[in-house]
């Protein structure tokens, strides 16, 4: 929880007020001091060994070439530095600085004319000794920090290369460069007798760097003793006046049990079933081929959508720089399971606390656990092979898409795809490491990620108690993160204590707040009442219309405008927590939420938070200035379309056949006519009370109801 907003703080300044620290009068170039390249990594058990495999895979995936022509990058060294620093902070670096490089007398050519972007990655909070995960993570901080450091440096280096400048990745361990010296010259740490010391962070961090020929503005080193906070600076940091995370918040987190994480989800009311009706026995299992992005892949939505589907989220070069890492992780989602031993952990309660603590140690934002219902598994993969439910439990995690960047965006401009891919990439990294650790313990486990999943995430998010189904439609909204997150899942047979669904009054709030529907750029979010769709009670969105807009958006990369404008997508200030408390405990306040949200202009763009250049990566690999940019703010005068809006419904009986990869164009006219056949929740409950079977639309075209 925060006491002071950072809405006036540019993104390139980061979480901590490094700009207020005393510094040397002038920048100091760093000598490219080379250290002996270490030999093979010493043997490391468990999680450290897994992390090294990921680190090496990330290093090997640093393959984006330098563009033949320079892109329209920011015109000055200062602006370039600001954008690259902000990119690092968007990727969750803890501190970032820049220094100029000089070659050594023996090899002067290695440094002259180059700069280093140096970043620190703070190590995760280790579990208390009573938690099983304490043994799992002991001695792994440096290895896990290196994974995150390489991830950030890899993406930033790939981004710079697409601008037309050389860039190389370095991280502690495999790098021959003295990174501590670079970090000292870049002003992010001080070298003391006990080793490197970073202000606000301490000594628990890993250093990574990007060495580049891109002209940048170097920072000044810290003055002697500059890493020690004193007087007014210490007080301001303690209260969080200058930055994103306060000393008070850091102390609160240190005192919380590791399995509870940052957000007080334990304070949210729990219930036995979700707040929306789910007819478990009527939900059809669906094939991967029926997912609408998959349908776009196969040409069901037309040639243009099929063509643009290959690049829609990665049209911006920063988003494209993330794609090699995601591809590198996909083969590691599953693997061999260690032989079970009598010592493998079998207590569901202890196991649940341990996997949650491990997830938070690896920097997940939210974790819940549930049993995997049969209907949560896809029925068939894209090749038409049946998928049999094979794990009992699901560890479900949320990854924040980044509040600061969301504030600077319209929601459907050129950074939108990067927000999604960053969260998906981070989720795949966390889930991959965790699944491998669980397999090492003798239990089967598979990471289910955006690149390759056997399960539908939405029902698991509901059952794991991470949110309620919202008016946005097929999106589970969290009380603390709002809609600003992406999910990742681990399915496993490890015995785990499950969580229960939550109730924070969202159904009533969403019935009164139509803000996401009003602000949707393609009118895909329903103004209408809930229906029962394939066994779920929901405000059904027009998924076809949404998919088309996201894939073919001409003035941006993908779309997340509904996330941007939702009142629950907030900064997490004390005032926001008070709003959440009122929405939960004082139902009469819910009708005022959208109106008050508009009065304070929540959801409008904050220009101070826009840090990225509006660039488009073309299919031939070249990068150009974007020809147009969506610059939407609030549509306060937009009239409700509740009486005229049409929604297309594509239930199970019109889904493509599993494994049929031929194009099957959609029939939108028939989908619009389907509205008159949709059941209301009340009608469905009456039907079931009469003992009548579900409508024919629930039966997939390829099989009888499973």
TIMI-510927 format. One record per residue (C-alpha): residue in three letters; z, x, y. Coordinates in steps of 0.25 Angstrom, whole numbers, padded with zeros to 4 digits, always signed. Example, Ala and Ser with C-alpha at 12.3 -4.5 7.8 and 13.67 -1.06 7.14 Angstrom:
<nodes>
ALA+0031+0049-0018;SER+0029+0055-0004;
</nodes>
This chain:
<nodes>
UNK+0000+0000+0000;UNK-0003+0005+0014;UNK+0004+0003+0027;UNK-0008+0008+0036;UNK-0023+0005+0035;UNK-0033+0016+0035;UNK-0044+0008+0040;UNK-0046+0018+0052;UNK-0046+0030+0043;UNK-0060+0035+0040;UNK-0063+0037+0025;UNK-0066+0052+0026;UNK-0051+0055+0030;UNK-0046+0050+0016;UNK-0033+0045+0011;UNK-0024+0055+0018;UNK-0023+0060+0033;UNK-0028+0074+0031;UNK-0034+0074+0045;UNK-0020+0074+0051;UNK-0016+0087+0044;UNK-0015+0100+0052;UNK-0027+0109+0049;UNK-0033+0122+0052;UNK-0040+0123+0065;UNK-0054+0126+0059;UNK-0061+0123+0045;UNK-0060+0135+0036;UNK-0072+0137+0026;UNK-0068+0139+0012;UNK-0072+0151+0004;UNK-0079+0147-0009;UNK-0069+0154-0017;UNK-0073+0154-0031;UNK-0063+0154-0042;UNK-0065+0157-0057;UNK-0072+0145-0064;UNK-0061+0140-0074;UNK-0065+0141-0088;UNK-0064+0129-0097;UNK-0054+0119-0094;UNK-0041+0121-0102;UNK-0038+0111-0113;UNK-0033+0098-0108;UNK-0028+0086-0116;UNK-0030+0072-0113;UNK-0033+0067-0099;UNK-0036+0080-0093;UNK-0047+0083-0103;UNK-0053+0070-0101;UNK-0053+0072-0086;UNK-0060+0085-0087;UNK-0071+0079-0095;UNK-0073+0069-0084;UNK-0072+0080-0074;UNK-0083+0088-0081;UNK-0092+0076-0083;UNK-0091+0073-0068;UNK-0094+0088-0065;UNK-0106+0087-0074;UNK-0111+0074-0067;UNK-0112+0081-0053;UNK-0127+0080-0054;UNK-0132+0073-0042;UNK-0143+0082-0036;UNK-0144+0086-0021;UNK-0154+0077-0015;UNK-0167+0083-0011;UNK-0166+0077+0003;UNK-0154+0076+0012;UNK-0149+0062+0014;UNK-0145+0056+0027;UNK-0130+0061+0026;UNK-0120+0060+0038;UNK-0126+0068+0049;UNK-0114+0077+0052;UNK-0105+0086+0044;UNK-0093+0078+0049;UNK-0099+0065+0044;UNK-0103+0071+0031;UNK-0089+0076+0029;UNK-0083+0062+0032;UNK-0092+0056+0022;UNK-0090+0065+0011;UNK-0075+0065+0013;UNK-0075+0050+0013;UNK-0083+0050+0000;UNK-0072+0058-0006;UNK-0061+0049-0002;UNK-0069+0037-0006;UNK-0069+0044-0020;UNK-0054+0045-0019;UNK-0052+0060-0015;UNK-0038+0063-0010;UNK-0042+0073+0001;UNK-0056+0078+0006;UNK-0059+0090+0015;UNK-0071+0099+0018;UNK-0073+0114+0020;UNK-0084+0123+0022;UNK-0087+0134+0012;UNK-0089+0149+0013;UNK-0094+0158+0002;UNK-0086+0169-0004;UNK-0090+0184-0001;UNK-0095+0185-0015;UNK-0104+0172-0014;UNK-0106+0168+0000;UNK-0117+0158-0004;UNK-0107+0149-0011;UNK-0100+0143+0001;UNK-0108+0144+0014;UNK-0114+0132+0019;UNK-0106+0123+0010;UNK-0094+0113+0011;UNK-0084+0108+0002;UNK-0079+0094+0001;UNK-0065+0096-0005;UNK-0057+0084-0011;UNK-0043+0082-0017;UNK-0041+0072-0028;UNK-0026+0069-0029;UNK-0021+0068-0043;UNK-0017+0055-0049;UNK-0002+0050-0049;UNK+0004+0054-0063;UNK+0011+0044-0071;UNK+0026+0045-0072;UNK+0031+0052-0085;UNK+0035+0039-0092;UNK+0021+0034-0092;UNK+0012+0038-0104;UNK+0001+0043-0094;UNK+0010+0054-0089;UNK+0006+0062-0101;UNK-0008+0058-0101;UNK-0010+0063-0086;UNK-0001+0075-0087;UNK-0009+0088-0082;UNK-0022+0080-0079;UNK-0021+0079-0064;UNK-0030+0090-0061;UNK-0040+0086-0072;UNK-0040+0071-0067;UNK-0041+0076-0053;UNK-0053+0084-0056;UNK-0060+0072-0062;UNK-0058+0064-0049;UNK-0062+0077-0040;UNK-0075+0079-0047;UNK-0078+0064-0046;UNK-0077+0064-0031;UNK-0084+0077-0029;UNK-0095+0074-0038;UNK-0098+0061-0031;UNK-0097+0067-0017;UNK-0106+0079-0021;UNK-0116+0070-0027;UNK-0116+0062-0014;UNK-0118+0075-0006;UNK-0130+0079-0015;UNK-0137+0066-0012;UNK-0136+0069+0003;UNK-0144+0082+0000;UNK-0133+0092+0000;UNK-0128+0101-0012;UNK-0114+0098-0017;UNK-0105+0103-0029;UNK-0093+0098-0035;UNK-0080+0106-0037;UNK-0067+0103-0043;UNK-0054+0110-0047;UNK-0056+0117-0061;UNK-0071+0118-0063;UNK-0074+0123-0049;UNK-0075+0138-0046;UNK-0071+0135-0031;UNK-0057+0136-0025;UNK-0056+0122-0022;UNK-0042+0123-0017;UNK-0047+0133-0006;UNK-0058+0123-0002;UNK-0048+0112-0001;UNK-0039+0120+0008;UNK-0051+0123+0017;UNK-0055+0108+0017;UNK-0041+0104+0022;UNK-0036+0096+0010;UNK-0026+0105+0005;UNK-0017+0117+0008;UNK-0015+0129-0001;UNK+0000+0131-0003;UNK+0009+0139-0012;UNK+0009+0128-0023;UNK-0006+0126-0022;UNK-0015+0117-0015;UNK-0007+0106-0007;UNK-0015+0094-0001;UNK-0009+0085+0010;UNK-0004+0071+0006;UNK-0008+0074-0009;UNK+0000+0086-0013;UNK-0004+0095-0024;UNK-0010+0085-0035;UNK-0025+0085-0032;UNK-0038+0091-0037;UNK-0048+0097-0028;UNK-0063+0095-0029;UNK-0074+0099-0020;UNK-0089+0096-0016;UNK-0096+0109-0011;UNK-0108+0105-0003;UNK-0118+0110+0007;UNK-0117+0097+0015;UNK-0112+0100+0029;UNK-0098+0095+0031;UNK-0087+0096+0041;UNK-0076+0105+0035;UNK-0061+0101+0037;UNK-0050+0111+0042;UNK-0040+0116+0032;UNK-0025+0111+0033;UNK-0016+0119+0042;UNK-0005+0127+0034;UNK+0005+0117+0030;UNK-0005+0106+0033;UNK-0003+0099+0019;UNK+0011+0096+0022;UNK+0013+0083+0029;UNK+0023+0082+0041;UNK+0029+0073+0052;UNK+0020+0062+0057;UNK+0009+0065+0047;UNK+0018+0064+0035;UNK+0023+0051+0041;UNK+0009+0045+0043;UNK+0005+0049+0029;UNK+0017+0043+0023;UNK+0014+0030+0030;UNK-0001+0031+0028;UNK-0005+0029+0042;UNK-0016+0039+0042;UNK-0023+0037+0028;UNK-0025+0029+0016;UNK-0013+0033+0007;UNK+0001+0035+0013;UNK+0013+0043+0008;UNK+0021+0030+0005;UNK+0010+0025-0004;UNK+0009+0038-0011;UNK+0024+0038-0013;UNK+0023+0023-0018;UNK+0013+0027-0028;UNK+0021+0039-0033;UNK+0033+0029-0036;UNK+0024+0019-0044;UNK+0023+0019-0059;UNK+0010+0026-0062;UNK+0005+0014-0070;UNK+0006+0004-0058;UNK-0004+0012-0049;UNK-0005+0010-0034;UNK-0006-0005-0033;UNK+0005-0014-0036;UNK-0002-0023-0046;UNK+0012-0026-0052;UNK+0015-0035-0040;UNK+0003-0044-0043;UNK+0006-0057-0051;UNK+0002-0057-0065;UNK-0002-0068-0074;UNK-0007-0070-0089;UNK-0021-0074-0085;UNK-0031-0070-0074;UNK-0031-0080-0062;UNK-0045-0084-0065;UNK-0048-0092-0078;UNK-0054-0084-0089;UNK-0058-0091-0102;UNK-0057-0080-0112;UNK-0063-0088-0123;UNK-0075-0092-0115;UNK-0079-0079-0109;UNK-0092-0074-0115;UNK-0094-0059-0118;UNK-0106-0054-0110;UNK-0115-0042-0112;UNK-0117-0031-0102;UNK-0131-0035-0100;UNK-0126-0047-0093;UNK-0119-0039-0082;UNK-0127-0041-0069;UNK-0129-0027-0066;UNK-0134-0025-0080;UNK-0143-0037-0077;UNK-0148-0030-0065;UNK-0151-0017-0073;UNK-0160-0025-0082;UNK-0168-0032-0071;UNK-0162-0046-0073;UNK-0160-0046-0058;UNK-0174-0041-0054;UNK-0181-0028-0052;UNK-0174-0024-0039;UNK-0160-0027-0044;UNK-0164-0019-0057;UNK-0169-0007-0048;UNK-0157-0007-0039;UNK-0147-0008-0050;UNK-0149+0006-0053;UNK-0144+0011-0040;UNK-0137+0000-0033;UNK-0123+0005-0033;UNK-0127+0020-0031;UNK-0137+0018-0020;UNK-0128+0026-0011;UNK-0128+0041-0014;UNK-0113+0041-0015;UNK-0112+0031-0026;UNK-0124+0038-0033;UNK-0115+0050-0033;UNK-0105+0043-0042;UNK-0115+0039-0053;UNK-0115+0052-0061;UNK-0100+0052-0063;UNK-0100+0038-0068;UNK-0111+0041-0078;UNK-0104+0053-0082;UNK-0091+0045-0086;UNK-0099+0034-0094;UNK-0100+0042-0107;UNK-0085+0045-0106;UNK-0080+0031-0105;UNK-0077+0031-0120;UNK-0074+0041-0131;UNK-0067+0045-0143;UNK-0053+0041-0146;UNK-0043+0051-0150;UNK-0037+0048-0164;UNK-0024+0039-0162;UNK-0011+0046-0164;UNK+0003+0040-0166;UNK+0006+0045-0152;UNK-0004+0037-0144;UNK+0003+0028-0134;UNK+0004+0014-0140;UNK+0013+0006-0130;UNK+0005-0003-0122;UNK+0014-0003-0110;UNK+0015+0012-0109;UNK+0000+0013-0112;UNK-0003+0003-0101;UNK+0005+0011-0091;UNK-0001+0024-0095;UNK-0015+0020-0093;UNK-0012+0013-0080;UNK-0005+0026-0075;UNK-0017+0034-0080;UNK-0027+0025-0073;UNK-0019+0027-0060;UNK-0018+0042-0062;UNK-0033+0042-0062;UNK-0033+0034-0050;UNK-0037+0020-0054;UNK-0033+0010-0044;UNK-0028-0002-0053;UNK-0026-0003-0068;UNK-0024-0015-0077;UNK-0024-0017-0092;UNK-0029-0029-0100;UNK-0034-0033-0114;UNK-0049-0034-0115;UNK-0053-0048-0118;UNK-0066-0049-0127;UNK-0074-0055-0116;UNK-0071-0043-0107;UNK-0080-0035-0116;UNK-0095-0035-0114;UNK-0102-0041-0126;UNK-0113-0031-0127;UNK-0118-0019-0120;UNK-0131-0017-0113;UNK-0138-0013-0126;UNK-0133-0026-0132;UNK-0123-0020-0141;UNK-0110-0028-0143;UNK-0097-0024-0137;UNK-0085-0027-0145;UNK-0072-0027-0138;UNK-0065-0015-0143;UNK-0053-0012-0134;UNK-0041-0021-0132;UNK-0036-0016-0118;UNK-0043-0014-0105;UNK-0037-0004-0094;UNK-0043-0010-0081;UNK-0044-0002-0068;UNK-0048-0004-0054;UNK-0054+0007-0045;UNK-0053+0005-0030;UNK-0067+0006-0023;UNK-0061+0012-0010;UNK-0055+0004+0002;UNK-0059+0013+0013;UNK-0074+0013+0009;UNK-0074-0002+0006;UNK-0069-0004+0021;UNK-0080+0004+0026;UNK-0091-0003+0018;UNK-0097-0017+0019;UNK-0096-0018+0004;UNK-0111-0018+0001;UNK-0115-0006+0009;UNK-0119+0008+0004;UNK-0105+0012-0001;UNK-0103+0000-0010;UNK-0109+0006-0022;UNK-0101+0019-0021;UNK-0088+0011-0020;UNK-0091+0004-0033;UNK-0096+0017-0040;UNK-0084+0025-0035;UNK-0074+0015-0042;UNK-0082+0014-0054;UNK-0084+0029-0056;UNK-0069+0031-0053;UNK-0065+0020-0063;UNK-0074+0026-0074;UNK-0067+0039-0072;UNK-0053+0034-0073;UNK-0056+0025-0085;UNK-0064+0036-0092;UNK-0052+0046-0091;UNK-0042+0035-0095;UNK-0050+0030-0107;UNK-0052+0044-0112;UNK-0037+0046-0111;UNK-0034+0034-0119;UNK-0044+0038-0130;UNK-0037+0051-0130;UNK-0024+0043-0134;UNK-0031+0037-0146;UNK-0035+0024-0140;UNK-0049+0019-0138;UNK-0053+0017-0123;UNK-0066+0015-0115;UNK-0068+0016-0100;UNK-0076+0004-0096;UNK-0083+0008-0083;UNK-0094+0003-0074;UNK-0105+0011-0081;UNK-0101+0006-0095;UNK-0091-0005-0098;UNK-0090-0014-0111;UNK-0080-0023-0103;UNK-0081-0033-0091;UNK-0071-0028-0081;UNK-0068-0041-0074;UNK-0060-0048-0085;UNK-0052-0036-0088;UNK-0048-0034-0073;UNK-0043-0048-0073;UNK-0035-0046-0086;UNK-0030-0033-0082;UNK-0023-0039-0069;UNK-0032-0031-0059;UNK-0036-0043-0051;UNK-0041-0057-0050;UNK-0055-0063-0051;UNK-0060-0065-0036;UNK-0070-0073-0029;UNK-0079-0061-0029;UNK-0082-0066-0043;UNK-0082-0056-0054;UNK-0072-0046-0047;UNK-0058-0045-0050;UNK-0050-0043-0037;UNK-0037-0034-0036;UNK-0026-0038-0027;UNK-0025-0024-0021;UNK-0039-0018-0022;UNK-0046-0031-0020;UNK-0060-0031-0025;UNK-0062-0016-0021;UNK-0062-0010-0035;UNK-0069-0007-0048;UNK-0064-0008-0062;UNK-0064+0001-0074;UNK-0059-0003-0088;UNK-0054+0005-0100;UNK-0054-0003-0113;UNK-0045+0003-0124;UNK-0036+0000-0136;UNK-0024+0007-0131;UNK-0012-0003-0131;UNK-0010-0007-0117;UNK-0001-0017-0109;UNK-0010-0027-0102;UNK-0009-0032-0088;UNK-0009-0047-0084;UNK-0019-0053-0074;UNK-0015-0054-0059;UNK-0014-0065-0049;UNK-0014-0062-0034;UNK-0019-0076-0029;UNK-0034-0071-0029;UNK-0040-0084-0034;UNK-0034-0092-0023;UNK-0037-0081-0013;UNK-0052-0080-0017;UNK-0053-0095-0017;UNK-0050-0095-0002;UNK-0056-0081+0002;UNK-0071-0082+0002;UNK-0073-0068+0009;UNK-0080-0061-0002;UNK-0090-0073-0004;UNK-0092-0073+0011;UNK-0095-0058+0012;UNK-0104-0056-0001;UNK-0117-0051+0004;UNK-0125-0058-0007;UNK-0117-0071-0008;UNK-0113-0068-0022;UNK-0098-0072-0022;UNK-0095-0086-0024;UNK-0089-0096-0013;UNK-0088-0106-0024;UNK-0077-0110-0034;UNK-0074-0103-0047;UNK-0082-0105-0059;UNK-0080-0101-0074;UNK-0090-0091-0077;UNK-0091-0085-0091;UNK-0077-0089-0093;UNK-0071-0084-0080;UNK-0066-0091-0068;UNK-0072-0085-0056;UNK-0079-0086-0043;UNK-0092-0082-0049;UNK-0101-0073-0040;UNK-0116-0073-0041;UNK-0117-0060-0049;UNK-0132-0059-0048;UNK-0132-0060-0033;UNK-0121-0050-0032;UNK-0128-0040-0042;UNK-0141-0041-0034;UNK-0135-0038-0021;UNK-0127-0027-0026;UNK-0138-0020-0033;UNK-0149-0022-0022;UNK-0140-0021-0010;UNK-0150-0015+0000;UNK-0140-0011+0010;UNK-0129-0005+0002;UNK-0125+0000-0012;UNK-0120-0012-0021;UNK-0110-0022-0015;UNK-0095-0024-0014;UNK-0093-0032-0002;UNK-0084-0042-0009;UNK-0074-0031-0011;UNK-0075-0026+0003;UNK-0072-0040+0009;UNK-0061-0045+0000;UNK-0048-0047+0006;UNK-0041-0040-0005;UNK-0049-0027-0003;UNK-0040-0021+0007;UNK-0033-0008+0010;UNK-0020-0011+0004;UNK-0011-0011+0016;UNK+0002-0018+0017;UNK-0004-0030+0024;UNK-0014-0031+0013;UNK-0003-0031+0003;UNK+0004-0042+0011;UNK-0009-0050+0010;UNK-0009-0048-0005;UNK+0005-0053-0006;UNK+0002-0065+0002;UNK-0010-0069-0006;UNK-0002-0068-0019;UNK+0011-0075-0014;UNK+0006-0084-0003;UNK-0006-0091-0007;UNK-0008-0098+0006;UNK-0012-0085+0012;UNK-0024-0084+0004;UNK-0032-0093+0012;UNK-0031-0084+0024;UNK-0035-0071+0017;UNK-0050-0071+0020;UNK-0048-0076+0034;UNK-0037-0066+0037;UNK-0046-0055+0030;UNK-0058-0059+0040;UNK-0049-0059+0052;UNK-0045-0044+0050;UNK-0060-0042+0046;UNK-0056-0036+0032;UNK-0069-0033+0025;UNK-0076-0028+0037;UNK-0082-0014+0037;UNK-0073-0003+0043;UNK-0083+0007+0048;UNK-0073+0019+0048;UNK-0073+0018+0033;UNK-0088+0019+0031;UNK-0089+0034+0026;UNK-0103+0034+0018;UNK-0117+0036+0023;UNK-0126+0024+0020;UNK-0136+0030+0010;UNK-0145+0025-0001;UNK-0149+0033-0013;UNK-0163+0030-0017;UNK-0168+0029-0031;UNK-0175+0043-0029;UNK-0161+0049-0026;UNK-0164+0051-0012;UNK-0153+0046-0001;UNK-0157+0039+0012;UNK-0150+0032+0023;UNK-0147+0017+0018;UNK-0158+0008+0025;UNK-0147-0003+0027;UNK-0132-0005+0026;UNK-0124-0017+0023;UNK-0114-0018+0035;UNK-0107-0031+0032;UNK-0094-0035+0038;UNK-0088-0049+0037;UNK-0096-0061+0037;UNK-0086-0070+0044;UNK-0096-0080+0048;UNK-0102-0082+0034;UNK-0101-0096+0030;UNK-0096-0099+0016;UNK-0108-0102+0006;UNK-0099-0110-0003;UNK-0109-0122-0003;UNK-0122-0115-0004;UNK-0119-0102-0012;UNK-0126-0102-0025;UNK-0120-0093-0037;UNK-0128-0089-0049;UNK-0121-0089-0062;UNK-0125-0081-0074;UNK-0116-0085-0086;UNK-0116-0079-0100;UNK-0127-0088-0106;UNK-0137-0082-0096;UNK-0133-0067-0098;UNK-0143-0057-0104;UNK-0143-0054-0119;UNK-0135-0041-0123;UNK-0144-0029-0124;UNK-0156-0036-0118;UNK-0160-0026-0107;UNK-0173-0034-0103;UNK-0173-0040-0090;UNK-0168-0055-0089;UNK-0170-0060-0075;UNK-0159-0069-0071;UNK-0161-0084-0068;UNK-0154-0086-0055;UNK-0158-0100-0053;UNK-0151-0104-0067;UNK-0139-0096-0063;UNK-0138-0104-0050;UNK-0139-0117-0058;UNK-0128-0112-0067;UNK-0118-0115-0056;UNK-0117-0130-0060;UNK-0113-0126-0074;UNK-0102-0117-0070;UNK-0088-0122-0074;UNK-0077-0122-0064;UNK-0063-0117-0069;UNK-0057-0131-0070;UNK-0069-0136-0077;UNK-0069-0125-0087;UNK-0054-0127-0090;UNK-0056-0142-0092;UNK-0068-0139-0102;UNK-0059-0129-0110;UNK-0048-0140-0110;UNK-0058-0150-0116;UNK-0061-0139-0127;UNK-0076-0138-0123;UNK-0083-0125-0125;UNK-0088-0116-0113;UNK-0101-0118-0107;UNK-0114-0112-0113;UNK-0115-0103-0101;UNK-0103-0095-0107;UNK-0111-0091-0119;UNK-0119-0078-0118;UNK-0134-0080-0121;UNK-0134-0070-0132;UNK-0122-0075-0140;UNK-0113-0086-0143;UNK-0099-0086-0135;UNK-0091-0074-0140;
</nodes>
